[in-house]
Amino acid sequence: MNALSDDVRLRILEMLTRREEMCAQEIIEHLGLSQSTVSRHLSQLAATGFLTERRKEANKCYSLNTDRVVDTVRALTNFLAKQQ
């Protein structure tokens, strides 16, 4: 859940819900943040399985791993239901 606790990472996930795939440079331009900052957030999202990455020539491109997102939402919903 730590991967979802940051506003930048949530913004990245939100962008990728509207686009099938975005390359790192596009994400950097949309966010207006430094390359190193965005790269760190993308790496964390990919490491936790929320994003899939692939090489497209010299660029890394990212897409949302919807199965992972759905599983996480389902687990969170079940957890919250048990708390009531």
N, CA, C and O atoms as a Maestro MAE file, in Angstrom:
{
 s_m_m2io_version
 :::
 2.0.0
}

f_m_ct {
 s_m_title
 :::
 protein
 m_atom[336] {
  # First column is atom index #
  i_m_mmod_type
  r_m_x_coord
  r_m_y_coord
  r_m_z_coord
  i_m_residue_number
  s_m_chain_name
  s_m_pdb_residue_name
  s_m_pdb_atom_name
  i_m_atomic_number
  :::
  1 25 0.818 -1.197 0.000 1 A "MET " " N  " 7
  2 3 0.000 0.000 0.000 1 A "MET " " CA " 6
  3 2 0.860 1.259 0.000 1 A "MET " " C  " 6
  4 15 0.380 2.339 -0.345 1 A "MET " " O  " 8
  5 25 2.113 1.128 0.380 2 A "ASN " " N  " 7
  6 3 3.006 2.278 0.376 2 A "ASN " " CA " 6
  7 2 3.094 2.903 -1.014 2 A "ASN " " C  " 6
  8 15 3.247 4.117 -1.146 2 A "ASN " " O  " 8
  9 25 2.998 2.075 -2.038 3 A "ALA " " N  " 7
  10 3 3.063 2.593 -3.405 3 A "ALA " " CA " 6
  11 2 1.911 3.534 -3.710 3 A "ALA " " C  " 6
  12 15 2.024 4.393 -4.585 3 A "ALA " " O  " 8
  13 25 0.810 3.379 -3.000 4 A "LEU " " N  " 7
  14 3 -0.370 4.213 -3.247 4 A "LEU " " CA " 6
  15 2 -0.475 5.386 -2.280 4 A "LEU " " C  " 6
  16 15 -1.472 6.107 -2.287 4 A "LEU " " O  " 8
  17 25 0.532 5.581 -1.458 5 A "SER " " N  " 7
  18 3 0.459 6.617 -0.430 5 A "SER " " CA " 6
  19 2 1.085 7.942 -0.858 5 A "SER " " C  " 6
  20 15 1.301 8.821 -0.023 5 A "SER " " O  " 8
  21 25 1.374 8.091 -2.126 6 A "ASP " " N  " 7
  22 3 2.032 9.302 -2.608 6 A "ASP " " CA " 6
  23 2 1.199 9.948 -3.713 6 A "ASP " " C  " 6
  24 15 0.721 9.260 -4.615 6 A "ASP " " O  " 8
  25 25 1.027 11.254 -3.644 7 A "ASP " " N  " 7
  26 3 0.218 11.972 -4.634 7 A "ASP " " CA " 6
  27 2 0.759 11.841 -6.052 7 A "ASP " " C  " 6
  28 15 -0.018 11.717 -6.999 7 A "ASP " " O  " 8
  29 25 2.072 11.866 -6.210 8 A "VAL " " N  " 7
  30 3 2.656 11.754 -7.554 8 A "VAL " " CA " 6
  31 2 2.340 10.386 -8.142 8 A "VAL " " C  " 6
  32 15 1.946 10.289 -9.305 8 A "VAL " " O  " 8
  33 25 2.506 9.341 -7.363 9 A "ARG " " N  " 7
  34 3 2.213 7.998 -7.872 9 A "ARG " " CA " 6
  35 2 0.735 7.843 -8.198 9 A "ARG " " C  " 6
  36 15 0.381 7.192 -9.181 9 A "ARG " " O  " 8
  37 25 -0.123 8.432 -7.389 10 A "LEU " " N  " 7
  38 3 -1.559 8.387 -7.696 10 A "LEU " " CA " 6
  39 2 -1.869 9.150 -8.978 10 A "LEU " " C  " 6
  40 15 -2.722 8.725 -9.757 10 A "LEU " " O  " 8
  41 25 -1.190 10.266 -9.207 11 A "ARG " " N  " 7
  42 3 -1.393 11.020 -10.455 11 A "ARG " " CA " 6
  43 2 -0.939 10.202 -11.664 11 A "ARG " " C  " 6
  44 15 -1.582 10.227 -12.713 11 A "ARG " " O  " 8
  45 25 0.162 9.483 -11.515 12 A "ILE " " N  " 7
  46 3 0.646 8.627 -12.606 12 A "ILE " " CA " 6
  47 2 -0.385 7.544 -12.912 12 A "ILE " " C  " 6
  48 15 -0.711 7.304 -14.075 12 A "ILE " " O  " 8
  49 25 -0.893 6.897 -11.878 13 A "LEU " " N  " 7
  50 3 -1.910 5.861 -12.085 13 A "LEU " " CA " 6
  51 2 -3.149 6.442 -12.746 13 A "LEU " " C  " 6
  52 15 -3.730 5.825 -13.639 13 A "LEU " " O  " 8
  53 25 -3.552 7.625 -12.309 14 A "GLU " " N  " 7
  54 3 -4.725 8.273 -12.905 14 A "GLU " " CA " 6
  55 2 -4.500 8.561 -14.391 14 A "GLU " " C  " 6
  56 15 -5.388 8.326 -15.210 14 A "GLU " " O  " 8
  57 25 -3.321 9.066 -14.735 15 A "MET " " N  " 7
  58 3 -3.023 9.338 -16.147 15 A "MET " " CA " 6
  59 2 -3.114 8.067 -16.979 15 A "MET " " C  " 6
  60 15 -3.631 8.077 -18.097 15 A "MET " " O  " 8
  61 25 -2.607 6.977 -16.423 16 A "LEU " " N  " 7
  62 3 -2.583 5.727 -17.178 16 A "LEU " " CA " 6
  63 2 -3.939 5.043 -17.239 16 A "LEU " " C  " 6
  64 15 -4.115 4.105 -18.017 16 A "LEU " " O  " 8
  65 25 -4.898 5.486 -16.443 17 A "THR " " N  " 7
  66 3 -6.256 4.962 -16.607 17 A "THR " " CA " 6
  67 2 -6.912 5.559 -17.845 17 A "THR " " C  " 6
  68 15 -7.852 4.989 -18.399 17 A "THR " " O  " 8
  69 25 -6.408 6.714 -18.274 18 A "ARG " " N  " 7
  70 3 -6.981 7.390 -19.446 18 A "ARG " " CA " 6
  71 2 -6.228 7.092 -20.738 18 A "ARG " " C  " 6
  72 15 -6.738 7.333 -21.832 18 A "ARG " " O  " 8
  73 25 -5.016 6.569 -20.606 19 A "ARG " " N  " 7
  74 3 -4.200 6.252 -21.780 19 A "ARG " " CA " 6
  75 2 -3.739 4.808 -21.665 19 A "ARG " " C  " 6
  76 15 -3.388 4.345 -20.580 19 A "ARG " " O  " 8
  77 25 -3.740 4.116 -22.758 20 A "GLU " " N  " 7
  78 3 -3.318 2.714 -22.726 20 A "GLU " " CA " 6
  79 2 -1.851 2.580 -22.331 20 A "GLU " " C  " 6
  80 15 -1.477 1.665 -21.597 20 A "GLU " " O  " 8
  81 25 -1.030 3.497 -22.823 21 A "GLU " " N  " 7
  82 3 0.405 3.441 -22.553 21 A "GLU " " CA " 6
  83 2 0.984 4.839 -22.667 21 A "GLU " " C  " 6
  84 15 0.541 5.641 -23.489 21 A "GLU " " O  " 8
  85 25 1.973 5.126 -21.839 22 A "MET " " N  " 7
  86 3 2.692 6.394 -21.916 22 A "MET " " CA " 6
  87 2 4.175 6.113 -21.700 22 A "MET " " C  " 6
  88 15 4.554 5.299 -20.858 22 A "MET " " O  " 8
  89 25 4.998 6.800 -22.474 23 A "CYS " " N  " 7
  90 3 6.435 6.691 -22.272 23 A "CYS " " CA " 6
  91 2 6.855 7.645 -21.157 23 A "CYS " " C  " 6
  92 15 6.161 8.616 -20.856 23 A "CYS " " O  " 8
  93 25 7.995 7.351 -20.558 24 A "ALA " " N  " 7
  94 3 8.460 8.118 -19.404 24 A "ALA " " CA " 6
  95 2 8.513 9.611 -19.703 24 A "ALA " " C  " 6
  96 15 8.107 10.422 -18.871 24 A "ALA " " O  " 8
  97 25 9.005 9.983 -20.872 25 A "GLN " " N  " 7
  98 3 9.125 11.405 -21.200 25 A "GLN " " CA " 6
  99 2 7.762 12.094 -21.229 25 A "GLN " " C  " 6
  100 15 7.642 13.240 -20.795 25 A "GLN " " O  " 8
  101 25 6.747 11.418 -21.730 26 A "GLU " " N  " 7
  102 3 5.391 11.988 -21.726 26 A "GLU " " CA " 6
  103 2 4.899 12.214 -20.300 26 A "GLU " " C  " 6
  104 15 4.294 13.242 -19.996 26 A "GLU " " O  " 8
  105 25 5.163 11.258 -19.444 27 A "ILE " " N  " 7
  106 3 4.734 11.367 -18.047 27 A "ILE " " CA " 6
  107 2 5.463 12.524 -17.369 27 A "ILE " " C  " 6
  108 15 4.856 13.296 -16.626 27 A "ILE " " O  " 8
  109 25 6.755 12.641 -17.623 28 A "ILE " " N  " 7
  110 3 7.551 13.741 -17.067 28 A "ILE " " CA " 6
  111 2 6.971 15.080 -17.499 28 A "ILE " " C  " 6
  112 15 6.812 15.984 -16.679 28 A "ILE " " O  " 8
  113 25 6.654 15.209 -18.785 29 A "GLU " " N  " 7
  114 3 6.102 16.469 -19.302 29 A "GLU " " CA " 6
  115 2 4.744 16.781 -18.688 29 A "GLU " " C  " 6
  116 15 4.476 17.932 -18.344 29 A "GLU " " O  " 8
  117 25 3.888 15.784 -18.545 30 A "HIS " " N  " 7
  118 3 2.560 16.004 -17.953 30 A "HIS " " CA " 6
  119 2 2.646 16.414 -16.487 30 A "HIS " " C  " 6
  120 15 1.873 17.255 -16.028 30 A "HIS " " O  " 8
  121 25 3.579 15.826 -15.759 31 A "LEU " " N  " 7
  122 3 3.690 16.112 -14.331 31 A "LEU " " CA " 6
  123 2 4.477 17.388 -14.045 31 A "LEU " " C  " 6
  124 15 4.277 18.026 -13.012 31 A "LEU " " O  " 8
  125 25 5.371 17.757 -14.959 32 A "GLY " " N  " 7
  126 3 6.196 18.939 -14.736 32 A "GLY " " CA " 6
  127 2 7.219 18.754 -13.626 32 A "GLY " " C  " 6
  128 15 7.592 19.710 -12.946 32 A "GLY " " O  " 8
  129 25 7.667 17.522 -13.448 33 A "LEU " " N  " 7
  130 3 8.654 17.212 -12.417 33 A "LEU " " CA " 6
  131 2 9.953 16.765 -13.072 33 A "LEU " " C  " 6
  132 15 9.991 16.511 -14.276 33 A "LEU " " O  " 8
  133 25 11.009 16.671 -12.286 34 A "SER " " N  " 7
  134 3 12.302 16.264 -12.833 34 A "SER " " CA " 6
  135 2 12.272 14.802 -13.269 34 A "SER " " C  " 6
  136 15 11.464 14.004 -12.795 34 A "SER " " O  " 8
  137 25 13.175 14.482 -14.182 35 A "GLN " " N  " 7
  138 3 13.279 13.118 -14.694 35 A "GLN " " CA " 6
  139 2 13.587 12.148 -13.569 35 A "GLN " " C  " 6
  140 15 13.012 11.060 -13.518 35 A "GLN " " O  " 8
  141 25 14.481 12.519 -12.668 36 A "SER " " N  " 7
  142 3 14.865 11.600 -11.589 36 A "SER " " CA " 6
  143 2 13.704 11.334 -10.628 36 A "SER " " C  " 6
  144 15 13.533 10.212 -10.151 36 A "SER " " O  " 8
  145 25 12.913 12.363 -10.347 37 A "THR " " N  " 7
  146 3 11.760 12.196 -9.454 37 A "THR " " CA " 6
  147 2 10.733 11.259 -10.070 37 A "THR " " C  " 6
  148 15 10.262 10.328 -9.416 37 A "THR " " O  " 8
  149 25 10.387 11.508 -11.326 38 A "VAL " " N  " 7
  150 3 9.385 10.676 -11.999 38 A "VAL " " CA " 6
  151 2 9.903 9.250 -12.164 38 A "VAL " " C  " 6
  152 15 9.153 8.291 -11.979 38 A "VAL " " O  " 8
  153 25 11.162 9.109 -12.505 39 A "SER " " N  " 7
  154 3 11.753 7.785 -12.673 39 A "SER " " CA " 6
  155 2 11.673 6.974 -11.384 39 A "SER " " C  " 6
  156 15 11.383 5.778 -11.416 39 A "SER " " O  " 8
  157 25 11.926 7.616 -10.265 40 A "ARG " " N  " 7
  158 3 11.851 6.938 -8.963 40 A "ARG " " CA " 6
  159 2 10.429 6.438 -8.702 40 A "ARG " " C  " 6
  160 15 10.235 5.310 -8.249 40 A "ARG " " O  " 8
  161 25 9.442 7.279 -8.988 41 A "HIS " " N  " 7
  162 3 8.047 6.888 -8.768 41 A "HIS " " CA " 6
  163 2 7.618 5.782 -9.737 41 A "HIS " " C  " 6
  164 15 6.919 4.849 -9.342 41 A "HIS " " O  " 8
  165 25 8.027 5.881 -10.983 42 A "LEU " " N  " 7
  166 3 7.699 4.841 -11.957 42 A "LEU " " CA " 6
  167 2 8.319 3.506 -11.557 42 A "LEU " " C  " 6
  168 15 7.681 2.459 -11.666 42 A "LEU " " O  " 8
  169 25 9.552 3.549 -11.097 43 A "SER " " N  " 7
  170 3 10.228 2.318 -10.668 43 A "SER " " CA " 6
  171 2 9.503 1.664 -9.507 43 A "SER " " C  " 6
  172 15 9.353 0.443 -9.469 43 A "SER " " O  " 8
  173 25 9.054 2.475 -8.561 44 A "GLN " " N  " 7
  174 3 8.342 1.914 -7.409 44 A "GLN " " CA " 6
  175 2 7.010 1.301 -7.836 44 A "GLN " " C  " 6
  176 15 6.645 0.224 -7.363 44 A "GLN " " O  " 8
  177 25 6.286 1.971 -8.718 45 A "LEU " " N  " 7
  178 3 5.006 1.430 -9.194 45 A "LEU " " CA " 6
  179 2 5.211 0.146 -9.997 45 A "LEU " " C  " 6
  180 15 4.414 -0.787 -9.899 45 A "LEU " " O  " 8
  181 25 6.275 0.104 -10.786 46 A "ALA " " N  " 7
  182 3 6.564 -1.107 -11.558 46 A "ALA " " CA " 6
  183 2 6.998 -2.243 -10.633 46 A "ALA " " C  " 6
  184 15 6.601 -3.391 -10.832 46 A "ALA " " O  " 8
  185 25 7.807 -1.929 -9.627 47 A "ALA " " N  " 7
  186 3 8.293 -2.955 -8.696 47 A "ALA " " CA " 6
  187 2 7.156 -3.578 -7.893 47 A "ALA " " C  " 6
  188 15 7.225 -4.751 -7.526 47 A "ALA " " O  " 8
  189 25 6.123 -2.808 -7.622 48 A "THR " " N  " 7
  190 3 4.988 -3.330 -6.856 48 A "THR " " CA " 6
  191 2 3.915 -3.943 -7.744 48 A "THR " " C  " 6
  192 15 2.895 -4.426 -7.254 48 A "THR " " O  " 8
  193 25 4.151 -3.924 -9.059 49 A "GLY " " N  " 7
  194 3 3.242 -4.594 -9.978 49 A "GLY " " CA " 6
  195 2 2.085 -3.759 -10.491 49 A "GLY " " C  " 6
  196 15 1.259 -4.258 -11.255 49 A "GLY " " O  " 8
  197 25 2.006 -2.491 -10.087 50 A "PHE " " N  " 7
  198 3 0.911 -1.650 -10.564 50 A "PHE " " CA " 6
  199 2 1.110 -1.207 -12.012 50 A "PHE " " C  " 6
  200 15 0.141 -0.905 -12.709 50 A "PHE " " O  " 8
  201 25 2.358 -1.168 -12.462 51 A "LEU " " N  " 7
  202 3 2.655 -0.809 -13.849 51 A "LEU " " CA " 6
  203 2 3.449 -1.922 -14.499 51 A "LEU " " C  " 6
  204 15 4.223 -2.624 -13.848 51 A "LEU " " O  " 8
  205 25 3.241 -2.066 -15.796 52 A "THR " " N  " 7
  206 3 4.124 -2.905 -16.589 52 A "THR " " CA " 6
  207 2 4.945 -1.965 -17.452 52 A "THR " " C  " 6
  208 15 4.466 -0.916 -17.883 52 A "THR " " O  " 8
  209 25 6.178 -2.349 -17.696 53 A "GLU " " N  " 7
  210 3 7.038 -1.491 -18.505 53 A "GLU " " CA " 6
  211 2 7.601 -2.282 -19.664 53 A "GLU " " C  " 6
  212 15 7.809 -3.492 -19.586 53 A "GLU " " O  " 8
  213 25 7.838 -1.560 -20.737 54 A "ARG " " N  " 7
  214 3 8.472 -2.183 -21.899 54 A "ARG " " CA " 6
  215 2 9.342 -1.140 -22.580 54 A "ARG " " C  " 6
  216 15 9.112 0.064 -22.464 54 A "ARG " " O  " 8
  217 25 10.325 -1.623 -23.278 55 A "ARG " " N  " 7
  218 3 11.202 -0.738 -24.043 55 A "ARG " " CA " 6
  219 2 10.567 -0.467 -25.399 55 A "ARG " " C  " 6
  220 15 10.077 -1.377 -26.068 55 A "ARG " " O  " 8
  221 25 10.585 0.789 -25.787 56 A "LYS " " N  " 7
  222 3 10.123 1.194 -27.112 56 A "LYS " " CA " 6
  223 2 11.245 2.043 -27.679 56 A "LYS " " C  " 6
  224 15 11.335 3.244 -27.421 56 A "LYS " " O  " 8
  225 25 12.096 1.394 -28.455 57 A "GLU " " N  " 7
  226 3 13.334 1.993 -28.937 57 A "GLU " " CA " 6
  227 2 14.176 2.400 -27.733 57 A "GLU " " C  " 6
  228 15 14.532 1.539 -26.928 57 A "GLU " " O  " 8
  229 25 14.504 3.669 -27.584 58 A "ALA " " N  " 7
  230 3 15.352 4.100 -26.460 58 A "ALA " " CA " 6
  231 2 14.540 4.503 -25.238 58 A "ALA " " C  " 6
  232 15 15.109 4.935 -24.235 58 A "ALA " " O  " 8
  233 25 13.226 4.370 -25.306 59 A "ASN " " N  " 7
  234 3 12.359 4.837 -24.223 59 A "ASN " " CA " 6
  235 2 11.761 3.676 -23.443 59 A "ASN " " C  " 6
  236 15 11.575 2.578 -23.967 59 A "ASN " " O  " 8
  237 25 11.465 3.946 -22.180 60 A "LYS " " N  " 7
  238 3 10.670 3.016 -21.382 60 A "LYS " " CA " 6
  239 2 9.243 3.528 -21.408 60 A "LYS " " C  " 6
  240 15 8.983 4.709 -21.176 60 A "LYS " " O  " 8
  241 25 8.321 2.614 -21.697 61 A "CYS " " N  " 7
  242 3 6.909 2.975 -21.733 61 A "CYS " " CA " 6
  243 2 6.174 2.147 -20.687 61 A "CYS " " C  " 6
  244 15 6.550 1.016 -20.381 61 A "CYS " " O  " 8
  245 25 5.121 2.742 -20.153 62 A "TYR " " N  " 7
  246 3 4.413 2.144 -19.026 62 A "TYR " " CA " 6
  247 2 2.934 2.025 -19.326 62 A "TYR " " C  " 6
  248 15 2.349 2.858 -20.018 62 A "TYR " " O  " 8
  249 25 2.343 0.969 -18.790 63 A "SER " " N  " 7
  250 3 0.894 0.794 -18.863 63 A "SER " " CA " 6
  251 2 0.416 0.279 -17.510 63 A "SER " " C  " 6
  252 15 1.180 -0.285 -16.727 63 A "SER " " O  " 8
  253 25 -0.849 0.488 -17.269 64 A "LEU " " N  " 7
  254 3 -1.458 0.084 -16.009 64 A "LEU " " CA " 6
  255 2 -1.685 -1.421 -16.011 64 A "LEU " " C  " 6
  256 15 -2.220 -1.970 -16.974 64 A "LEU " " O  " 8
  257 25 -1.283 -2.081 -14.948 65 A "ASN " " N  " 7
  258 3 -1.554 -3.507 -14.771 65 A "ASN " " CA " 6
  259 2 -2.909 -3.602 -14.073 65 A "ASN " " C  " 6
  260 15 -2.984 -3.636 -12.844 65 A "ASN " " O  " 8
  261 25 -3.965 -3.645 -14.861 66 A "THR " " N  " 7
  262 3 -5.317 -3.578 -14.297 66 A "THR " " CA " 6
  263 2 -5.626 -4.758 -13.378 66 A "THR " " C  " 6
  264 15 -6.374 -4.603 -12.413 66 A "THR " " O  " 8
  265 25 -5.069 -5.923 -13.658 67 A "ASP " " N  " 7
  266 3 -5.298 -7.075 -12.777 67 A "ASP " " CA " 6
  267 2 -4.783 -6.784 -11.369 67 A "ASP " " C  " 6
  268 15 -5.453 -7.088 -10.381 67 A "ASP " " O  " 8
  269 25 -3.609 -6.205 -11.284 68 A "ARG " " N  " 7
  270 3 -3.015 -5.876 -9.978 68 A "ARG " " CA " 6
  271 2 -3.845 -4.810 -9.267 68 A "ARG " " C  " 6
  272 15 -4.067 -4.902 -8.059 68 A "ARG " " O  " 8
  273 25 -4.303 -3.807 -10.001 69 A "VAL " " N  " 7
  274 3 -5.114 -2.745 -9.405 69 A "VAL " " CA " 6
  275 2 -6.427 -3.322 -8.877 69 A "VAL " " C  " 6
  276 15 -6.834 -3.016 -7.756 69 A "VAL " " O  " 8
  277 25 -7.086 -4.153 -9.678 70 A "VAL " " N  " 7
  278 3 -8.356 -4.763 -9.259 70 A "VAL " " CA " 6
  279 2 -8.145 -5.635 -8.024 70 A "VAL " " C  " 6
  280 15 -8.944 -5.583 -7.090 70 A "VAL " " O  " 8
  281 25 -7.081 -6.433 -8.009 71 A "ASP " " N  " 7
  282 3 -6.795 -7.275 -6.844 71 A "ASP " " CA " 6
  283 2 -6.578 -6.436 -5.586 71 A "ASP " " C  " 6
  284 15 -7.033 -6.804 -4.503 71 A "ASP " " O  " 8
  285 25 -5.889 -5.320 -5.731 72 A "THR " " N  " 7
  286 3 -5.620 -4.449 -4.585 72 A "THR " " CA " 6
  287 2 -6.901 -3.808 -4.074 72 A "THR " " C  " 6
  288 15 -7.133 -3.754 -2.866 72 A "THR " " O  " 8
  289 25 -7.731 -3.323 -4.989 73 A "VAL " " N  " 7
  290 3 -9.007 -2.718 -4.585 73 A "VAL " " CA " 6
  291 2 -9.882 -3.758 -3.897 73 A "VAL " " C  " 6
  292 15 -10.520 -3.462 -2.887 73 A "VAL " " O  " 8
  293 25 -9.915 -4.958 -4.430 74 A "ARG " " N  " 7
  294 3 -10.710 -6.035 -3.833 74 A "ARG " " CA " 6
  295 2 -10.205 -6.363 -2.420 74 A "ARG " " C  " 6
  296 15 -11.000 -6.513 -1.492 74 A "ARG " " O  " 8
  297 25 -8.900 -6.470 -2.266 75 A "ALA " " N  " 7
  298 3 -8.332 -6.776 -0.950 75 A "ALA " " CA " 6
  299 2 -8.622 -5.654 0.045 75 A "ALA " " C  " 6
  300 15 -8.943 -5.917 1.204 75 A "ALA " " O  " 8
  301 25 -8.512 -4.425 -0.398 76 A "LEU " " N  " 7
  302 3 -8.797 -3.286 0.474 76 A "LEU " " CA " 6
  303 2 -10.270 -3.252 0.861 76 A "LEU " " C  " 6
  304 15 -10.604 -2.980 2.014 76 A "LEU " " O  " 8
  305 25 -11.145 -3.526 -0.089 77 A "THR " " N  " 7
  306 3 -12.585 -3.561 0.187 77 A "THR " " CA " 6
  307 2 -12.909 -4.643 1.213 77 A "THR " " C  " 6
  308 15 -13.679 -4.408 2.145 77 A "THR " " O  " 8
  309 25 -12.328 -5.820 1.045 78 A "ASN " " N  " 7
  310 3 -12.546 -6.913 2.003 78 A "ASN " " CA " 6
  311 2 -12.025 -6.554 3.388 78 A "ASN " " C  " 6
  312 15 -12.671 -6.839 4.396 78 A "ASN " " O  " 8
  313 25 -10.866 -5.932 3.429 79 A "PHE " " N  " 7
  314 3 -10.293 -5.519 4.707 79 A "PHE " " CA " 6
  315 2 -11.201 -4.520 5.415 79 A "PHE " " C  " 6
  316 15 -11.472 -4.654 6.608 79 A "PHE " " O  " 8
  317 25 -11.667 -3.524 4.677 80 A "LEU " " N  " 7
  318 3 -12.536 -2.503 5.272 80 A "LEU " " CA " 6
  319 2 -13.872 -3.091 5.722 80 A "LEU " " C  " 6
  320 15 -14.421 -2.679 6.745 80 A "LEU " " O  " 8
  321 25 -14.392 -4.045 4.966 81 A "ALA " " N  " 7
  322 3 -15.660 -4.683 5.339 81 A "ALA " " CA " 6
  323 2 -15.519 -5.438 6.662 81 A "ALA " " C  " 6
  324 15 -16.452 -5.465 7.465 81 A "ALA " " O  " 8
  325 25 -14.371 -6.042 6.886 82 A "LYS " " N  " 7
  326 3 -14.136 -6.783 8.128 82 A "LYS " " CA " 6
  327 2 -13.963 -5.849 9.321 82 A "LYS " " C  " 6
  328 15 -14.163 -6.258 10.465 82 A "LYS " " O  " 8
  329 25 -13.595 -4.608 9.062 83 A "GLN " " N  " 7
  330 3 -13.376 -3.644 10.144 83 A "GLN " " CA " 6
  331 2 -14.675 -3.073 10.689 83 A "GLN " " C  " 6
  332 15 -14.689 -2.484 11.770 83 A "GLN " " O  " 8
  333 25 -15.753 -3.239 9.958 84 A "GLN " " N  " 7
  334 3 -17.036 -2.656 10.380 84 A "GLN " " CA " 6
  335 2 -17.793 -3.553 11.302 84 A "GLN " " C  " 6
  336 15 -18.888 -3.204 11.743 84 A "GLN " " O  " 8
  :::
 }
 m_bond[335] {
  # First column is bond index #
  i_m_from
  i_m_to
  i_m_order
  :::
  1 1 2 1
  2 2 3 1
  3 3 4 2
  4 3 5 1
  5 5 6 1
  6 6 7 1
  7 7 8 2
  8 7 9 1
  9 9 10 1
  10 10 11 1
  11 11 12 2
  12 11 13 1
  13 13 14 1
  14 14 15 1
  15 15 16 2
  16 15 17 1
  17 17 18 1
  18 18 19 1
  19 19 20 2
  20 19 21 1
  21 21 22 1
  22 22 23 1
  23 23 24 2
  24 23 25 1
  25 25 26 1
  26 26 27 1
  27 27 28 2
  28 27 29 1
  29 29 30 1
  30 30 31 1
  31 31 32 2
  32 31 33 1
  33 33 34 1
  34 34 35 1
  35 35 36 2
  36 35 37 1
  37 37 38 1
  38 38 39 1
  39 39 40 2
  40 39 41 1
  41 41 42 1
  42 42 43 1
  43 43 44 2
  44 43 45 1
  45 45 46 1
  46 46 47 1
  47 47 48 2
  48 47 49 1
  49 49 50 1
  50 50 51 1
  51 51 52 2
  52 51 53 1
  53 53 54 1
  54 54 55 1
  55 55 56 2
  56 55 57 1
  57 57 58 1
  58 58 59 1
  59 59 60 2
  60 59 61 1
  61 61 62 1
  62 62 63 1
  63 63 64 2
  64 63 65 1
  65 65 66 1
  66 66 67 1
  67 67 68 2
  68 67 69 1
  69 69 70 1
  70 70 71 1
  71 71 72 2
  72 71 73 1
  73 73 74 1
  74 74 75 1
  75 75 76 2
  76 75 77 1
  77 77 78 1
  78 78 79 1
  79 79 80 2
  80 79 81 1
  81 81 82 1
  82 82 83 1
  83 83 84 2
  84 83 85 1
  85 85 86 1
  86 86 87 1
  87 87 88 2
  88 87 89 1
  89 89 90 1
  90 90 91 1
  91 91 92 2
  92 91 93 1
  93 93 94 1
  94 94 95 1
  95 95 96 2
  96 95 97 1
  97 97 98 1
  98 98 99 1
  99 99 100 2
  100 99 101 1
  101 101 102 1
  102 102 103 1
  103 103 104 2
  104 103 105 1
  105 105 106 1
  106 106 107 1
  107 107 108 2
  108 107 109 1
  109 109 110 1
  110 110 111 1
  111 111 112 2
  112 111 113 1
  113 113 114 1
  114 114 115 1
  115 115 116 2
  116 115 117 1
  117 117 118 1
  118 118 119 1
  119 119 120 2
  120 119 121 1
  121 121 122 1
  122 122 123 1
  123 123 124 2
  124 123 125 1
  125 125 126 1
  126 126 127 1
  127 127 128 2
  128 127 129 1
  129 129 130 1
  130 130 131 1
  131 131 132 2
  132 131 133 1
  133 133 134 1
  134 134 135 1
  135 135 136 2
  136 135 137 1
  137 137 138 1
  138 138 139 1
  139 139 140 2
  140 139 141 1
  141 141 142 1
  142 142 143 1
  143 143 144 2
  144 143 145 1
  145 145 146 1
  146 146 147 1
  147 147 148 2
  148 147 149 1
  149 149 150 1
  150 150 151 1
  151 151 152 2
  152 151 153 1
  153 153 154 1
  154 154 155 1
  155 155 156 2
  156 155 157 1
  157 157 158 1
  158 158 159 1
  159 159 160 2
  160 159 161 1
  161 161 162 1
  162 162 163 1
  163 163 164 2
  164 163 165 1
  165 165 166 1
  166 166 167 1
  167 167 168 2
  168 167 169 1
  169 169 170 1
  170 170 171 1
  171 171 172 2
  172 171 173 1
  173 173 174 1
  174 174 175 1
  175 175 176 2
  176 175 177 1
  177 177 178 1
  178 178 179 1
  179 179 180 2
  180 179 181 1
  181 181 182 1
  182 182 183 1
  183 183 184 2
  184 183 185 1
  185 185 186 1
  186 186 187 1
  187 187 188 2
  188 187 189 1
  189 189 190 1
  190 190 191 1
  191 191 192 2
  192 191 193 1
  193 193 194 1
  194 194 195 1
  195 195 196 2
  196 195 197 1
  197 197 198 1
  198 198 199 1
  199 199 200 2
  200 199 201 1
  201 201 202 1
  202 202 203 1
  203 203 204 2
  204 203 205 1
  205 205 206 1
  206 206 207 1
  207 207 208 2
  208 207 209 1
  209 209 210 1
  210 210 211 1
  211 211 212 2
  212 211 213 1
  213 213 214 1
  214 214 215 1
  215 215 216 2
  216 215 217 1
  217 217 218 1
  218 218 219 1
  219 219 220 2
  220 219 221 1
  221 221 222 1
  222 222 223 1
  223 223 224 2
  224 223 225 1
  225 225 226 1
  226 226 227 1
  227 227 228 2
  228 227 229 1
  229 229 230 1
  230 230 231 1
  231 231 232 2
  232 231 233 1
  233 233 234 1
  234 234 235 1
  235 235 236 2
  236 235 237 1
  237 237 238 1
  238 238 239 1
  239 239 240 2
  240 239 241 1
  241 241 242 1
  242 242 243 1
  243 243 244 2
  244 243 245 1
  245 245 246 1
  246 246 247 1
  247 247 248 2
  248 247 249 1
  249 249 250 1
  250 250 251 1
  251 251 252 2
  252 251 253 1
  253 253 254 1
  254 254 255 1
  255 255 256 2
  256 255 257 1
  257 257 258 1
  258 258 259 1
  259 259 260 2
  260 259 261 1
  261 261 262 1
  262 262 263 1
  263 263 264 2
  264 263 265 1
  265 265 266 1
  266 266 267 1
  267 267 268 2
  268 267 269 1
  269 269 270 1
  270 270 271 1
  271 271 272 2
  272 271 273 1
  273 273 274 1
  274 274 275 1
  275 275 276 2
  276 275 277 1
  277 277 278 1
  278 278 279 1
  279 279 280 2
  280 279 281 1
  281 281 282 1
  282 282 283 1
  283 283 284 2
  284 283 285 1
  285 285 286 1
  286 286 287 1
  287 287 288 2
  288 287 289 1
  289 289 290 1
  290 290 291 1
  291 291 292 2
  292 291 293 1
  293 293 294 1
  294 294 295 1
  295 295 296 2
  296 295 297 1
  297 297 298 1
  298 298 299 1
  299 299 300 2
  300 299 301 1
  301 301 302 1
  302 302 303 1
  303 303 304 2
  304 303 305 1
  305 305 306 1
  306 306 307 1
  307 307 308 2
  308 307 309 1
  309 309 310 1
  310 310 311 1
  311 311 312 2
  312 311 313 1
  313 313 314 1
  314 314 315 1
  315 315 316 2
  316 315 317 1
  317 317 318 1
  318 318 319 1
  319 319 320 2
  320 319 321 1
  321 321 322 1
  322 322 323 1
  323 323 324 2
  324 323 325 1
  325 325 326 1
  326 326 327 1
  327 327 328 2
  328 327 329 1
  329 329 330 1
  330 330 331 1
  331 331 332 2
  332 331 333 1
  333 333 334 1
  334 334 335 1
  335 335 336 2
  :::
 }
}
